[in-house]
């Protein structure tokens, strides 16, 4: 696992949660949306582990942390956590990027754990990666428009 991560820059798939446990986290998110009367988004989606105990539990879950620990060891710090809900038909997208661009860490050494709480087929706009791109250094990030 360690060698593959360093070669490709990612590992997948890692089945962190069974359907029931994933649904439990998603139910908490949807319960908040019903109670608040709006979709989980701006004001709640950046560093939500500081606002919601269930998000903190997700961030600290052994199924998420164990693969990270296998790569970097037990000294793990949570720098950032983002929730990106994508509802059916939502036109929003996140363009190609390197996470380090947004974190401002020097050196740019970190691990991103992308956790899906529902099925995430390609047709839904699931995360895609370019194997080995982490070895090419930090790239310029400009506005990108998808051809349609």
C-alpha positions, -999 to +999 in steps of 0.1 A: +000+000+000+028+024+010+047+020-023+015+023-044+005+055-027+039+071-032+040+060-069+004+070-078-003+096-052-036+080-042-052+048-030-087+036-040-110+021-033-108+018+004-141+006+018-143+026+050-179+022+059-206-003+052-239+010+037-256+013+071-228+033+088-224+056+058-262+061+058-260+070+095-236+099+087-257+110+058-289+108+079-273+133+103-265+157+075-300+154+060-315+159+095-296+191+099-308+203+064-345+196+074-341+213+107-322+243+092-345+245+062-316+247+037-290+225+021-257+219+039-234+245+023-217+278+029-212+286+065-213+249+075-192+230+049-157+243+058-143+228+091-177+214+101-160+191+125-158+221+148-196+225+147-210+190+145-201+161+168-211+136+140-187+152+116-159+151+142-167+114+147-164+108+109-130+126+108-117+105+137-132+072+126-106+044+125-118+033+090-106+068+078-075+072+100-061+037+097-051+040+060-037+074+067-016+060+096-004+032+074+012+058+051+024+086+075+024+070+109+004+078+141+012+115+143-019+127+125-033+163+126-066+174+110-058+206+091-090+210+071-123+192+066-148+201+039-182+186+031-193+189-006-229+177-009-238+171-045-275+166-049-290+150-081-290+175-109-267+199-091-247+217-119-218+225-094-184+210-101-149+213-088-124+217-115-091+198-118-067+210-090-041+199-065-053+202-029-020+217-018-028+248-038-055+258-013-038+248+020-007+270+019+015+244+036+053+245+032+063+219+024+031+207+007+030+175+026-005+162+035-030+135+028-065+141+017-091+114+026-121+116+002-150+099+018-183+092-001-214+087+019-234+075-011-225+056-043-203+078-064-204+066-100-185+085-127-219+098-141-224+116-107-191+135-110-170+114-087-134+123-079-109+116-106-071+117-103-041+117-125-018+090-113+017+103-106+008+140-110+020+147-075+056+140-087+054+169-112+053+197-086+027+223-080+009+233-112-007+267-121-044+267-113-065+290-134-102+291-142-114+260-161-146+257-180-159+223-189-168+218-226-204+207-228 
